[in-house]
Amino acid sequence: MGALWIAHVTVNDAESYGKYAELAGPAIAKHGGEFIARGGRYVQLEGKERPRNVVARFPSVEAAVACYNSPEYQEALSHARGASERELLVVETTE
């Protein structure tokens, strides 16, 4: 089963978050992830609004979690901490 990595983000420091984005993309690709939505237009229907929303598809929940825990992604994440407020989850797809 595939998986979706879904992030809802408010960026507080664009320069630091830019470094995160620069490093996170290759880390995600290395683990089989591909972006299917990245900061595009959205409509907030419920819950806390975050102006940046990102969805990446992975081959499995395990691949997405391995990506998150990888040294490459953790290095990227060090630039996002303090530069953003975010929620991140991984959900298994039905296909």
Jmol script that loads the backbone (N, CA, C; Angstrom):
load data "model"
ATOM      1  N   MET A   1       0.830  -1.192   0.000  1.00  0.00           N
ATOM      2  CA  MET A   1       0.000   0.000   0.000  1.00  0.00           C
ATOM      3  C   MET A   1       0.868   1.247   0.000  1.00  0.00           C
ATOM      4  N   GLY A   2       0.452   2.226  -0.770  1.00  0.00           N
ATOM      5  CA  GLY A   2       1.152   3.501  -0.807  1.00  0.00           C
ATOM      6  C   GLY A   2       0.828   4.346   0.414  1.00  0.00           C
ATOM      7  N   ALA A   3       1.425   5.511   0.475  1.00  0.00           N
ATOM      8  CA  ALA A   3       1.207   6.407   1.612  1.00  0.00           C
ATOM      9  C   ALA A   3       1.328   7.852   1.149  1.00  0.00           C
ATOM     10  N   LEU A   4       0.627   8.726   1.846  1.00  0.00           N
ATOM     11  CA  LEU A   4       0.726  10.166   1.617  1.00  0.00           C
ATOM     12  C   LEU A   4       1.337  10.826   2.850  1.00  0.00           C
ATOM     13  N   TRP A   5       2.277  11.704   2.604  1.00  0.00           N
ATOM     14  CA  TRP A   5       2.924  12.527   3.637  1.00  0.00           C
ATOM     15  C   TRP A   5       2.258  13.888   3.483  1.00  0.00           C
ATOM     16  N   ILE A   6       1.574  14.343   4.518  1.00  0.00           N
ATOM     17  CA  ILE A   6       0.792  15.572   4.440  1.00  0.00           C
ATOM     18  C   ILE A   6       1.305  16.555   5.491  1.00  0.00           C
ATOM     19  N   ALA A   7       1.724  17.716   5.024  1.00  0.00           N
ATOM     20  CA  ALA A   7       2.242  18.748   5.923  1.00  0.00           C
ATOM     21  C   ALA A   7       1.415  20.017   5.776  1.00  0.00           C
ATOM     22  N   HIS A   8       1.111  20.630   6.908  1.00  0.00           N
ATOM     23  CA  HIS A   8       0.428  21.922   6.964  1.00  0.00           C
ATOM     24  C   HIS A   8       1.391  22.863   7.686  1.00  0.00           C
ATOM     25  N   VAL A   9       1.752  23.973   7.043  1.00  0.00           N
ATOM     26  CA  VAL A   9       2.873  24.782   7.526  1.00  0.00           C
ATOM     27  C   VAL A   9       2.542  26.273   7.518  1.00  0.00           C
ATOM     28  N   THR A  10       2.993  26.955   8.562  1.00  0.00           N
ATOM     29  CA  THR A  10       3.059  28.409   8.598  1.00  0.00           C
ATOM     30  C   THR A  10       4.542  28.756   8.697  1.00  0.00           C
ATOM     31  N   VAL A  11       5.055  29.475   7.723  1.00  0.00           N
ATOM     32  CA  VAL A  11       6.470  29.845   7.692  1.00  0.00           C
ATOM     33  C   VAL A  11       6.653  31.174   8.411  1.00  0.00           C
ATOM     34  N   ASN A  12       7.587  31.200   9.371  1.00  0.00           N
ATOM     35  CA  ASN A  12       7.892  32.415  10.132  1.00  0.00           C
ATOM     36  C   ASN A  12       9.216  33.055   9.704  1.00  0.00           C
ATOM     37  N   ASP A  13      10.092  32.259   9.100  1.00  0.00           N
ATOM     38  CA  ASP A  13      11.406  32.733   8.655  1.00  0.00           C
ATOM     39  C   ASP A  13      11.651  32.136   7.272  1.00  0.00           C
ATOM     40  N   ALA A  14      11.367  32.931   6.242  1.00  0.00           N
ATOM     41  CA  ALA A  14      11.417  32.434   4.859  1.00  0.00           C
ATOM     42  C   ALA A  14      12.817  31.989   4.453  1.00  0.00           C
ATOM     43  N   GLU A  15      13.841  32.665   4.912  1.00  0.00           N
ATOM     44  CA  GLU A  15      15.207  32.309   4.520  1.00  0.00           C
ATOM     45  C   GLU A  15      15.595  30.930   5.064  1.00  0.00           C
ATOM     46  N   SER A  16      15.374  30.705   6.344  1.00  0.00           N
ATOM     47  CA  SER A  16      15.696  29.396   6.937  1.00  0.00           C
ATOM     48  C   SER A  16      14.816  28.306   6.354  1.00  0.00           C
ATOM     49  N   TYR A  17      13.544  28.606   6.154  1.00  0.00           N
ATOM     50  CA  TYR A  17      12.646  27.598   5.607  1.00  0.00           C
ATOM     51  C   TYR A  17      13.019  27.272   4.164  1.00  0.00           C
ATOM     52  N   GLY A  18      13.536  28.235   3.444  1.00  0.00           N
ATOM     53  CA  GLY A  18      14.012  27.988   2.090  1.00  0.00           C
ATOM     54  C   GLY A  18      15.133  26.965   2.070  1.00  0.00           C
ATOM     55  N   LYS A  19      16.020  27.032   3.051  1.00  0.00           N
ATOM     56  CA  LYS A  19      17.104  26.044   3.160  1.00  0.00           C
ATOM     57  C   LYS A  19      16.514  24.664   3.451  1.00  0.00           C
ATOM     58  N   TYR A  20      15.496  24.613   4.312  1.00  0.00           N
ATOM     59  CA  TYR A  20      14.803  23.345   4.570  1.00  0.00           C
ATOM     60  C   TYR A  20      14.265  22.769   3.261  1.00  0.00           C
ATOM     61  N   ALA A  21      13.548  23.586   2.498  1.00  0.00           N
ATOM     62  CA  ALA A  21      12.923  23.114   1.262  1.00  0.00           C
ATOM     63  C   ALA A  21      13.974  22.628   0.266  1.00  0.00           C
ATOM     64  N   GLU A  22      15.093  23.321   0.198  1.00  0.00           N
ATOM     65  CA  GLU A  22      16.180  22.945  -0.708  1.00  0.00           C
ATOM     66  C   GLU A  22      16.729  21.559  -0.373  1.00  0.00           C
ATOM     67  N   LEU A  23      16.842  21.238   0.913  1.00  0.00           N
ATOM     68  CA  LEU A  23      17.395  19.951   1.344  1.00  0.00           C
ATOM     69  C   LEU A  23      16.338  18.852   1.432  1.00  0.00           C
ATOM     70  N   ALA A  24      15.102  19.226   1.751  1.00  0.00           N
ATOM     71  CA  ALA A  24      14.048  18.222   1.951  1.00  0.00           C
ATOM     72  C   ALA A  24      13.667  17.527   0.646  1.00  0.00           C
ATOM     73  N   GLY A  25      13.598  18.264  -0.447  1.00  0.00           N
ATOM     74  CA  GLY A  25      13.207  17.679  -1.727  1.00  0.00           C
ATOM     75  C   GLY A  25      14.051  16.476  -2.121  1.00  0.00           C
ATOM     76  N   PRO A  26      15.381  16.609  -2.137  1.00  0.00           N
ATOM     77  CA  PRO A  26      16.220  15.459  -2.469  1.00  0.00           C
ATOM     78  C   PRO A  26      16.093  14.306  -1.469  1.00  0.00           C
ATOM     79  N   ALA A  27      15.922  14.616  -0.187  1.00  0.00           N
ATOM     80  CA  ALA A  27      15.758  13.554   0.820  1.00  0.00           C
ATOM     81  C   ALA A  27      14.468  12.781   0.565  1.00  0.00           C
ATOM     82  N   ILE A  28      13.416  13.480   0.235  1.00  0.00           N
ATOM     83  CA  ILE A  28      12.130  12.836  -0.043  1.00  0.00           C
ATOM     84  C   ILE A  28      12.242  11.973  -1.302  1.00  0.00           C
ATOM     85  N   ALA A  29      12.858  12.502  -2.346  1.00  0.00           N
ATOM     86  CA  ALA A  29      13.028  11.739  -3.592  1.00  0.00           C
ATOM     87  C   ALA A  29      13.879  10.492  -3.366  1.00  0.00           C
ATOM     88  N   LYS A  30      14.900  10.599  -2.539  1.00  0.00           N
ATOM     89  CA  LYS A  30      15.793   9.463  -2.256  1.00  0.00           C
ATOM     90  C   LYS A  30      15.033   8.286  -1.656  1.00  0.00           C
ATOM     91  N   HIS A  31      13.941   8.574  -0.956  1.00  0.00           N
ATOM     92  CA  HIS A  31      13.141   7.526  -0.305  1.00  0.00           C
ATOM     93  C   HIS A  31      11.891   7.166  -1.113  1.00  0.00           C
ATOM     94  N   GLY A  32      11.893   7.521  -2.387  1.00  0.00           N
ATOM     95  CA  GLY A  32      10.788   7.138  -3.261  1.00  0.00           C
ATOM     96  C   GLY A  32       9.600   8.074  -3.224  1.00  0.00           C
ATOM     97  N   GLY A  33       9.752   9.216  -2.566  1.00  0.00           N
ATOM     98  CA  GLY A  33       8.651  10.174  -2.478  1.00  0.00           C
ATOM     99  C   GLY A  33       8.597  11.089  -3.680  1.00  0.00           C
ATOM    100  N   GLU A  34       7.392  11.495  -4.047  1.00  0.00           N
ATOM    101  CA  GLU A  34       7.209  12.482  -5.108  1.00  0.00           C
ATOM    102  C   GLU A  34       6.117  13.451  -4.684  1.00  0.00           C
ATOM    103  N   PHE A  35       6.354  14.729  -4.938  1.00  0.00           N
ATOM    104  CA  PHE A  35       5.378  15.750  -4.568  1.00  0.00           C
ATOM    105  C   PHE A  35       4.188  15.696  -5.510  1.00  0.00           C
ATOM    106  N   ILE A  36       2.985  15.738  -4.929  1.00  0.00           N
ATOM    107  CA  ILE A  36       1.773  15.833  -5.743  1.00  0.00           C
ATOM    108  C   ILE A  36       1.029  17.138  -5.474  1.00  0.00           C
ATOM    109  N   ALA A  37       1.366  17.825  -4.394  1.00  0.00           N
ATOM    110  CA  ALA A  37       0.848  19.170  -4.100  1.00  0.00           C
ATOM    111  C   ALA A  37       1.905  19.868  -3.257  1.00  0.00           C
ATOM    112  N   ARG A  38       2.182  21.104  -3.616  1.00  0.00           N
ATOM    113  CA  ARG A  38       3.257  21.806  -2.908  1.00  0.00           C
ATOM    114  C   ARG A  38       2.995  23.300  -2.921  1.00  0.00           C
ATOM    115  N   GLY A  39       2.312  23.783  -1.875  1.00  0.00           N
ATOM    116  CA  GLY A  39       2.090  25.217  -1.732  1.00  0.00           C
ATOM    117  C   GLY A  39       1.085  25.811  -2.691  1.00  0.00           C
ATOM    118  N   GLY A  40       0.253  25.006  -3.297  1.00  0.00           N
ATOM    119  CA  GLY A  40      -0.724  25.506  -4.258  1.00  0.00           C
ATOM    120  C   GLY A  40      -1.964  26.096  -3.605  1.00  0.00           C
ATOM    121  N   ARG A  41      -2.876  26.452  -4.440  1.00  0.00           N
ATOM    122  CA  ARG A  41      -4.158  27.012  -3.997  1.00  0.00           C
ATOM    123  C   ARG A  41      -4.905  25.992  -3.135  1.00  0.00           C
ATOM    124  N   TYR A  42      -5.577  26.477  -2.110  1.00  0.00           N
ATOM    125  CA  TYR A  42      -6.335  25.593  -1.220  1.00  0.00           C
ATOM    126  C   TYR A  42      -7.557  26.321  -0.686  1.00  0.00           C
ATOM    127  N   VAL A  43      -8.471  25.554  -0.137  1.00  0.00           N
ATOM    128  CA  VAL A  43      -9.654  26.099   0.531  1.00  0.00           C
ATOM    129  C   VAL A  43      -9.705  25.458   1.908  1.00  0.00           C
ATOM    130  N   GLN A  44      -9.626  26.260   2.952  1.00  0.00           N
ATOM    131  CA  GLN A  44      -9.676  25.767   4.328  1.00  0.00           C
ATOM    132  C   GLN A  44     -11.135  25.609   4.733  1.00  0.00           C
ATOM    133  N   LEU A  45     -11.549  24.394   5.008  1.00  0.00           N
ATOM    134  CA  LEU A  45     -12.940  24.150   5.386  1.00  0.00           C
ATOM    135  C   LEU A  45     -13.120  23.958   6.885  1.00  0.00           C
ATOM    136  N   GLU A  46     -12.125  23.378   7.546  1.00  0.00           N
ATOM    137  CA  GLU A  46     -12.197  23.166   8.994  1.00  0.00           C
ATOM    138  C   GLU A  46     -10.790  23.231   9.572  1.00  0.00           C
ATOM    139  N   GLY A  47     -10.707  23.433  10.881  1.00  0.00           N
ATOM    140  CA  GLY A  47      -9.430  23.370  11.578  1.00  0.00           C
ATOM    141  C   GLY A  47      -8.574  24.608  11.402  1.00  0.00           C
ATOM    142  N   LYS A  48      -7.360  24.509  11.950  1.00  0.00           N
ATOM    143  CA  LYS A  48      -6.414  25.620  11.919  1.00  0.00           C
ATOM    144  C   LYS A  48      -5.866  25.812  10.512  1.00  0.00           C
ATOM    145  N   GLU A  49      -5.954  27.026  10.023  1.00  0.00           N
ATOM    146  CA  GLU A  49      -5.457  27.334   8.691  1.00  0.00           C
ATOM    147  C   GLU A  49      -3.935  27.479   8.707  1.00  0.00           C
ATOM    148  N   ARG A  50      -3.292  26.831   7.774  1.00  0.00           N
ATOM    149  CA  ARG A  50      -1.858  26.972   7.540  1.00  0.00           C
ATOM    150  C   ARG A  50      -1.706  27.335   6.066  1.00  0.00           C
ATOM    151  N   PRO A  51      -0.999  28.403   5.751  1.00  0.00           N
ATOM    152  CA  PRO A  51      -0.957  28.872   4.367  1.00  0.00           C
ATOM    153  C   PRO A  51      -0.132  28.018   3.404  1.00  0.00           C
ATOM    154  N   ARG A  52       0.675  27.110   3.911  1.00  0.00           N
ATOM    155  CA  ARG A  52       1.464  26.242   3.025  1.00  0.00           C
ATOM    156  C   ARG A  52       1.077  24.795   3.311  1.00  0.00           C
ATOM    157  N   ASN A  53       0.676  24.095   2.267  1.00  0.00           N
ATOM    158  CA  ASN A  53       0.240  22.704   2.396  1.00  0.00           C
ATOM    159  C   ASN A  53       0.989  21.882   1.359  1.00  0.00           C
ATOM    160  N   VAL A  54       1.557  20.757   1.810  1.00  0.00           N
ATOM    161  CA  VAL A  54       2.384  19.918   0.952  1.00  0.00           C
ATOM    162  C   VAL A  54       1.931  18.475   1.078  1.00  0.00           C
ATOM    163  N   VAL A  55       1.812  17.795  -0.067  1.00  0.00           N
ATOM    164  CA  VAL A  55       1.473  16.374  -0.082  1.00  0.00           C
ATOM    165  C   VAL A  55       2.500  15.666  -0.963  1.00  0.00           C
ATOM    166  N   ALA A  56       3.103  14.613  -0.421  1.00  0.00           N
ATOM    167  CA  ALA A  56       4.025  13.779  -1.187  1.00  0.00           C
ATOM    168  C   ALA A  56       3.532  12.340  -1.130  1.00  0.00           C
ATOM    169  N   ARG A  57       3.691  11.631  -2.229  1.00  0.00           N
ATOM    170  CA  ARG A  57       3.304  10.214  -2.310  1.00  0.00           C
ATOM    171  C   ARG A  57       4.554   9.359  -2.115  1.00  0.00           C
ATOM    172  N   PHE A  58       4.426   8.326  -1.286  1.00  0.00           N
ATOM    173  CA  PHE A  58       5.508   7.375  -1.032  1.00  0.00           C
ATOM    174  C   PHE A  58       5.025   5.970  -1.352  1.00  0.00           C
ATOM    175  N   PRO A  59       5.952   5.041  -1.591  1.00  0.00           N
ATOM    176  CA  PRO A  59       5.555   3.661  -1.879  1.00  0.00           C
ATOM    177  C   PRO A  59       4.871   2.965  -0.695  1.00  0.00           C
ATOM    178  N   SER A  60       5.163   3.409   0.532  1.00  0.00           N
ATOM    179  CA  SER A  60       4.590   2.771   1.723  1.00  0.00           C
ATOM    180  C   SER A  60       4.719   3.704   2.921  1.00  0.00           C
ATOM    181  N   VAL A  61       3.972   3.401   3.967  1.00  0.00           N
ATOM    182  CA  VAL A  61       4.106   4.145   5.224  1.00  0.00           C
ATOM    183  C   VAL A  61       5.532   4.011   5.740  1.00  0.00           C
ATOM    184  N   GLU A  62       6.080   2.804   5.637  1.00  0.00           N
ATOM    185  CA  GLU A  62       7.430   2.559   6.134  1.00  0.00           C
ATOM    186  C   GLU A  62       8.462   3.416   5.405  1.00  0.00           C
ATOM    187  N   ALA A  63       8.303   3.577   4.081  1.00  0.00           N
ATOM    188  CA  ALA A  63       9.231   4.416   3.309  1.00  0.00           C
ATOM    189  C   ALA A  63       9.125   5.875   3.746  1.00  0.00           C
ATOM    190  N   ALA A  64       7.911   6.347   3.994  1.00  0.00           N
ATOM    191  CA  ALA A  64       7.715   7.740   4.429  1.00  0.00           C
ATOM    192  C   ALA A  64       8.326   7.975   5.802  1.00  0.00           C
ATOM    193  N   VAL A  65       8.130   7.042   6.711  1.00  0.00           N
ATOM    194  CA  VAL A  65       8.689   7.173   8.067  1.00  0.00           C
ATOM    195  C   VAL A  65      10.218   7.060   8.025  1.00  0.00           C
ATOM    196  N   ALA A  66      10.733   6.160   7.178  1.00  0.00           N
ATOM    197  CA  ALA A  66      12.188   6.036   7.026  1.00  0.00           C
ATOM    198  C   ALA A  66      12.773   7.341   6.485  1.00  0.00           C
ATOM    199  N   CYS A  67      12.075   7.979   5.569  1.00  0.00           N
ATOM    200  CA  CYS A  67      12.513   9.273   5.052  1.00  0.00           C
ATOM    201  C   CYS A  67      12.584  10.287   6.186  1.00  0.00           C
ATOM    202  N   TYR A  68      11.526  10.385   6.957  1.00  0.00           N
ATOM    203  CA  TYR A  68      11.484  11.348   8.062  1.00  0.00           C
ATOM    204  C   TYR A  68      12.653  11.131   9.022  1.00  0.00           C
ATOM    205  N   ASN A  69      12.955   9.883   9.318  1.00  0.00           N
ATOM    206  CA  ASN A  69      14.011   9.562  10.280  1.00  0.00           C
ATOM    207  C   ASN A  69      15.413   9.558   9.678  1.00  0.00           C
ATOM    208  N   SER A  70      15.539   9.733   8.376  1.00  0.00           N
ATOM    209  CA  SER A  70      16.845   9.669   7.712  1.00  0.00           C
ATOM    210  C   SER A  70      17.718  10.858   8.097  1.00  0.00           C
ATOM    211  N   PRO A  71      19.031  10.665   8.074  1.00  0.00           N
ATOM    212  CA  PRO A  71      19.946  11.784   8.363  1.00  0.00           C
ATOM    213  C   PRO A  71      19.740  12.961   7.407  1.00  0.00           C
ATOM    214  N   GLU A  72      19.439  12.672   6.131  1.00  0.00           N
ATOM    215  CA  GLU A  72      19.258  13.745   5.154  1.00  0.00           C
ATOM    216  C   GLU A  72      18.043  14.605   5.492  1.00  0.00           C
ATOM    217  N   TYR A  73      16.941  13.949   5.841  1.00  0.00           N
ATOM    218  CA  TYR A  73      15.740  14.725   6.153  1.00  0.00           C
ATOM    219  C   TYR A  73      15.890  15.435   7.496  1.00  0.00           C
ATOM    220  N   GLN A  74      16.518  14.791   8.461  1.00  0.00           N
ATOM    221  CA  GLN A  74      16.713  15.436   9.757  1.00  0.00           C
ATOM    222  C   GLN A  74      17.589  16.680   9.628  1.00  0.00           C
ATOM    223  N   GLU A  75      18.575  16.640   8.728  1.00  0.00           N
ATOM    224  CA  GLU A  75      19.390  17.834   8.460  1.00  0.00           C
ATOM    225  C   GLU A  75      18.507  18.943   7.890  1.00  0.00           C
ATOM    226  N   ALA A  76      17.651  18.590   6.933  1.00  0.00           N
ATOM    227  CA  ALA A  76      16.722  19.577   6.374  1.00  0.00           C
ATOM    228  C   ALA A  76      15.818  20.128   7.469  1.00  0.00           C
ATOM    229  N   LEU A  77      15.280  19.241   8.277  1.00  0.00           N
ATOM    230  CA  LEU A  77      14.338  19.627   9.327  1.00  0.00           C
ATOM    231  C   LEU A  77      14.957  20.582  10.340  1.00  0.00           C
ATOM    232  N   SER A  78      16.261  20.497  10.539  1.00  0.00           N
ATOM    233  CA  SER A  78      16.915  21.406  11.490  1.00  0.00           C
ATOM    234  C   SER A  78      16.754  22.864  11.059  1.00  0.00           C
ATOM    235  N   HIS A  79      16.544  23.111   9.766  1.00  0.00           N
ATOM    236  CA  HIS A  79      16.336  24.470   9.271  1.00  0.00           C
ATOM    237  C   HIS A  79      14.873  24.914   9.395  1.00  0.00           C
ATOM    238  N   ALA A  80      13.957  23.961   9.474  1.00  0.00           N
ATOM    239  CA  ALA A  80      12.531  24.286   9.588  1.00  0.00           C
ATOM    240  C   ALA A  80      12.134  24.567  11.029  1.00  0.00           C
ATOM    241  N   ARG A  81      12.811  23.909  11.969  1.00  0.00           N
ATOM    242  CA  ARG A  81      12.491  24.144  13.382  1.00  0.00           C
ATOM    243  C   ARG A  81      12.812  25.584  13.731  1.00  0.00           C
ATOM    244  N   GLY A  82      11.883  26.261  14.355  1.00  0.00           N
ATOM    245  CA  GLY A  82      12.079  27.662  14.686  1.00  0.00           C
ATOM    246  C   GLY A  82      11.739  28.594  13.531  1.00  0.00           C
ATOM    247  N   ALA A  83      11.719  28.062  12.306  1.00  0.00           N
ATOM    248  CA  ALA A  83      11.393  28.870  11.134  1.00  0.00           C
ATOM    249  C   ALA A  83       9.951  28.654  10.701  1.00  0.00           C
ATOM    250  N   SER A  84       9.268  27.698  11.366  1.00  0.00           N
ATOM    251  CA  SER A  84       7.902  27.374  10.948  1.00  0.00           C
ATOM    252  C   SER A  84       7.141  26.714  12.090  1.00  0.00           C
ATOM    253  N   GLU A  85       5.828  26.754  11.947  1.00  0.00           N
ATOM    254  CA  GLU A  85       4.926  25.972  12.790  1.00  0.00           C
ATOM    255  C   GLU A  85       4.296  24.983  11.830  1.00  0.00           C
ATOM    256  N   ARG A  86       4.258  23.701  12.192  1.00  0.00           N
ATOM    257  CA  ARG A  86       3.798  22.708  11.230  1.00  0.00           C
ATOM    258  C   ARG A  86       3.205  21.477  11.883  1.00  0.00           C
ATOM    259  N   GLU A  87       2.359  20.844  11.129  1.00  0.00           N
ATOM    260  CA  GLU A  87       1.851  19.530  11.469  1.00  0.00           C
ATOM    261  C   GLU A  87       2.230  18.629  10.299  1.00  0.00           C
ATOM    262  N   LEU A  88       2.612  17.404  10.608  1.00  0.00           N
ATOM    263  CA  LEU A  88       2.999  16.454   9.573  1.00  0.00           C
ATOM    264  C   LEU A  88       2.435  15.095   9.940  1.00  0.00           C
ATOM    265  N   LEU A  89       1.833  14.430   8.967  1.00  0.00           N
ATOM    266  CA  LEU A  89       1.330  13.086   9.208  1.00  0.00           C
ATOM    267  C   LEU A  89       1.533  12.256   7.967  1.00  0.00           C
ATOM    268  N   VAL A  90       1.524  10.945   8.156  1.00  0.00           N
ATOM    269  CA  VAL A  90       1.596   9.990   7.066  1.00  0.00           C
ATOM    270  C   VAL A  90       0.355   9.130   7.160  1.00  0.00           C
ATOM    271  N   VAL A  91      -0.325   8.957   6.030  1.00  0.00           N
ATOM    272  CA  VAL A  91      -1.548   8.145   6.005  1.00  0.00           C
ATOM    273  C   VAL A  91      -1.439   7.143   4.865  1.00  0.00           C
ATOM    274  N   GLU A  92      -1.804   5.909   5.147  1.00  0.00           N
ATOM    275  CA  GLU A  92      -1.780   4.864   4.129  1.00  0.00           C
ATOM    276  C   GLU A  92      -2.911   5.077   3.136  1.00  0.00           C
ATOM    277  N   THR A  93      -2.627   4.862   1.868  1.00  0.00           N
ATOM    278  CA  THR A  93      -3.654   4.993   0.846  1.00  0.00           C
ATOM    279  C   THR A  93      -4.410   3.673   0.690  1.00  0.00           C
ATOM    280  N   THR A  94      -5.520   3.718   0.021  1.00  0.00           N
ATOM    281  CA  THR A  94      -6.335   2.510  -0.171  1.00  0.00           C
ATOM    282  C   THR A  94      -5.942   1.756  -1.426  1.00  0.00           C
ATOM    283  N   GLU A  95      -5.025   2.296  -2.196  1.00  0.00           N
ATOM    284  CA  GLU A  95      -4.609   1.636  -3.448  1.00  0.00           C
ATOM    285  C   GLU A  95      -3.254   1.001  -3.302  1.00  0.00           C
TER     286      GLU A  95
END
end "model"
wireframe off; spacefill off
backbone 0.3
color backbone group
